Amino acid sequence: MTDKTIESFAKLAGDLTTAAMSGQGAGLSLLQAEMQALSLLMPGATLPARSDAERLAADAAIEADFDNMPV
C-alpha cells in the first residue's frame, strides 16, 4: 500500500467515527427530551421554580434544535 492510500483510509475512518458520534448525540438528545416530557406526566411530578427569563431561554434552546424540520 502507498502512503496516499493509507492516508485516505485514515481520513475515511475519521469521517466514519465523526458521523457515528453525531448520530449517537442526536439519539441521546431525543432520549433526554422524551424522558423530560414523561417525567412531567408521572404522579407527584412538579415543575422546578424558574423565572420567566429562564423558561423562555429553555424554550428557545429546545426550539433551536427543531428549526431544521421541513415545513
FIKOLDREN-49519 format. One record per residue (C-alpha): residue in one letter; x, y, z. Coordinates in Angstrom, 2 decimals, m for minus. Each point is the difference from the previous one (the first is absolute). Example, Ala and Ser with C-alpha at 12.3 -4.5 7.8 and 13.67 -1.06 7.14 Angstrom:
2
+------+---------+---------+---------+
! resn !    east !   north !      up !
+------+---------+---------+---------+
!    A !   12.30 !   m4.50 !    7.80 !
!    S !    1.37 !    3.44 !   m0.66 !
+------+---------+---------+---------+
end
This chain:
71
+------+---------+---------+---------+
! resn !    east !   north !      up !
+------+---------+---------+---------+
!    M !    0.00 !    0.00 !    0.00 !
!    T !    1.13 !    3.50 !   m0.66 !
!    D !    0.05 !    2.80 !    2.53 !
!    K !   m2.77 !    1.77 !   m1.90 !
!    T !   m2.27 !   m3.05 !    0.29 !
!    I !    0.68 !   m0.30 !    3.71 !
!    E !   m0.74 !    3.70 !    0.47 !
!    S !   m3.28 !   m0.31 !   m1.89 !
!    F !   m1.02 !   m3.00 !    2.15 !
!    A !    0.90 !    1.92 !    3.16 !
!    K !   m2.07 !    2.99 !   m1.13 !
!    L !   m2.94 !   m2.27 !   m0.86 !
!    A !    0.23 !   m1.64 !    3.44 !
!    G !    0.04 !    3.43 !    1.64 !
!    D !   m3.04 !    1.13 !   m2.00 !
!    L !   m1.85 !   m3.18 !    0.91 !
!    T !    0.78 !    0.49 !    3.68 !
!    T !   m1.21 !    3.62 !   m0.13 !
!    A !   m3.26 !   m1.07 !   m1.68 !
!    A !   m0.56 !   m2.75 !    2.57 !
!    M !    0.58 !    2.38 !    2.91 !
!    S !   m2.40 !    2.61 !   m1.37 !
!    G !   m2.63 !   m2.69 !   m0.53 !
!    Q !    0.35 !   m1.15 !    3.59 !
!    G !   m0.24 !    3.60 !    1.22 !
!    A !   m3.25 !    0.52 !   m1.91 !
!    G !   m1.45 !   m3.20 !    1.44 !
!    L !    0.97 !    0.97 !    3.54 !
!    S !   m1.52 !    3.49 !   m0.42 !
!    L !   m3.27 !   m1.60 !   m1.08 !
!    L !    0.10 !   m2.41 !    2.93 !
!    Q !    0.60 !    2.88 !    2.43 !
!    A !   m2.96 !    1.96 !   m1.42 !
!    E !   m2.26 !   m3.05 !    0.28 !
!    M !    1.07 !   m0.68 !    3.58 !
!    Q !   m0.59 !    3.63 !    1.00 !
!    A !   m3.45 !   m0.01 !   m1.59 !
!    L !   m0.97 !   m3.31 !    1.60 !
!    S !    1.29 !    1.07 !    3.42 !
!    L !   m2.59 !    2.79 !    0.04 !
!    L !   m2.80 !   m2.53 !   m0.55 !
!    M !    0.91 !   m2.07 !    3.05 !
!    P !   m2.21 !    0.38 !    3.06 !
!    G !    1.43 !    2.44 !    2.49 !
!    A !    2.29 !    1.66 !   m2.53 !
!    T !    0.52 !    3.69 !    0.51 !
!    L !    1.57 !    2.58 !   m2.23 !
!    P !    3.14 !    1.64 !    1.34 !
!    A !   m0.48 !    3.64 !    0.94 !
!    R !    1.48 !    2.12 !   m2.78 !
!    S !   m0.22 !    3.63 !   m0.95 !
!    D !   m1.63 !    1.08 !   m3.26 !
!    A !    3.42 !    0.75 !   m1.52 !
!    E !    1.30 !   m3.48 !    0.87 !
!    R !   m3.12 !   m1.65 !   m1.41 !
!    L !    0.21 !    2.04 !   m3.23 !
!    A !    3.71 !   m0.83 !   m0.37 !
!    A !   m0.71 !   m3.73 !    0.46 !
!    D !   m2.86 !    0.12 !   m2.51 !
!    A !    2.21 !    1.82 !   m2.51 !
!    A !    2.72 !   m2.65 !    0.38 !
!    I !   m2.52 !   m2.77 !   m0.60 !
!    E !   m1.46 !    1.75 !   m3.04 !
!    A !    3.48 !    0.58 !   m1.44 !
!    D !    0.46 !   m3.77 !   m0.27 !
!    F !   m3.10 !   m0.29 !   m2.18 !
!    D !    0.56 !    2.91 !   m2.41 !
!    N !    1.32 !   m2.32 !   m2.71 !
!    M !   m3.30 !   m1.83 !   m0.48 !
!    P !   m1.69 !    0.43 !   m3.39 !
!    V !   m3.29 !    1.83 !   m0.13 !
+------+---------+---------+---------+
end
